[in-house]
């Protein structure tokens, strides 16, 4: 919901491709920050508040917001990629492949 509100205001000011690149860059940076900051043992055992927990929660929220923005930009950009003659079929096939990826990804994640 927040991503949809943010992307509607951003796309009015900037073009689609810079928004696409910027949101993916922020997603990558937040993912790297999420991976590189460890939570110390004393934070998990004593259940105390540490800055690492807040940082990881903020990174996770930023990743979620950026991915919802990315979905809005990709859906808008995807309709411009295909020619007019088979735009509906192309968008439908891409959405179908994406949904099948969502269905089968948990099955294959055990093998990675």
Protein Blocks (a to p, Z undefined) as FASTA:
>chain_A
ZZmmmmmmmmmmmcfklmmmmmmmmmmmmmmmmmmmccdfklmmnopacfklmmmmmmmm
mmmmmmmmmmmmmmmmmmmmpcfklmmmmmmmmmmmmmmmmmmmmmmmmmZZ
